[in-house]
Amino acid sequence: MGYDLHITRKEFWYEEDGDTISLEEWQRYVAMDPEVESDPENPGDENYVLASHPERWPLWWRADIGEIYTKNPDDEVIVKLVQIARALNAHVVGDNDEIYGIDTSNPCIFQAR
């Protein structure tokens, strides 16, 4: 069984209302980050990969809730998600509402709510 991590501006990633990350904001971020590239296996304006990761880790933007997410990330991906979230004035939240990036010396440590 896997889990998702979400880059969101909402207090709880699954909320319908709240500040969202627009596709345009996500694309502006991607344009300035050489580690993130379009996903050739899943073409589309919202599908990217973390190209610096050995497995070219997928990063998806979700229009329905205005967030970026991925599935089953390893520590390298979690560190990058926290970096992206900070650049987008957002935070990284797990499926069970755990918050990542609280400890700046180790972004993989999370805090349960």
N, C-alpha and C positions, 0 to 999 in steps of 0.2 A: 504494500500500500504506500502510495506516495503522498507528497504534500506540496503545496504551492507557497511561494513567497510573493508578496505584492508590494509594489512601490505605489504608495497612495498618499493623498493629502487628507483623506478622511480620517476621523478618529478610528473607525472600524471599517476595514476595506470593503465590506459587503453592504454598507449603507447605500441607499438609493440617492439620498440628497447629500450635498456637500461639495466642497471644492474638488474639481477633477483636474487631471492632467490631459490637456488636449493633444490630439494627434500632431498638430503643428509644433507644440512645445517639445514633444518627443522627437520629432524629426529635426528640430533645431539642435537639440542635444546631440543626436546621432551624428549630425553634420560636423560637429566639433570634436568628437571622440573617435580617434582612429582605431580604438579597440572594438568598436561596434560597427557591424556592416550589415547590409541587406542579406536576408536569408535566401540563397539561391534555390533551396529545396522547397520553400514556401513563399513564392513571390507575393508581394503586396506591400502597400505603404506602411503597414503596421508590424510586419514581421522582420526581426533582426536577429543576429547572432553575436555572441561575444567571441569575436574572431581570435582574440589573444588566448582563449582557453583551448587546450588540446582537442576537445570534443566539439568546438564551435557551438557553445551553449546557446540555446534559443531564448530569446526575450520577445515577448509579445505585448502589444498594446491592445487593451480591451475597450472598445467603443461604448459598450453598454454601461460600464461603470467608471470609465476614464482613469485607467490605471495601467501599469506595466507589470507583468508577472512572468514567472517561470516555474517549472516543476522540478522537484527533487534536486535542488542545487547543492553543490559541494562548497567547501569553505572558500575557495577562490572566487566562486560566483557570488557568494554572500557578501564578500568584501566589496566586489564591484557593484552589487546592488545598492549597498549603503552609500558608496561614492556617487552613484547616479542619483539616488534619492536626495542627497544633500544638495547636489547641483540643481535639482528641480524643486527645492524647498518642500520636500516630502519626507516620508519615512518608510521603513521596510517592516511589514507586518506578516506574520505567518497565519496559516489557516486557523490556528487555535488562539489567535489574538496575541501571540508573543511578539515583542518588539525587538528588532535587531539594531545594532549600532549604538546601543546605550554606552557601552564601554569603548571609548575611542582607541584604546590600545589593542583591542581585539573585537572587531565588529561582528564576529560570529557568535559572541556571547549574547544571549537574549534574556529579556525580562518578561516573565509571565504577568498577565494582568489579573 
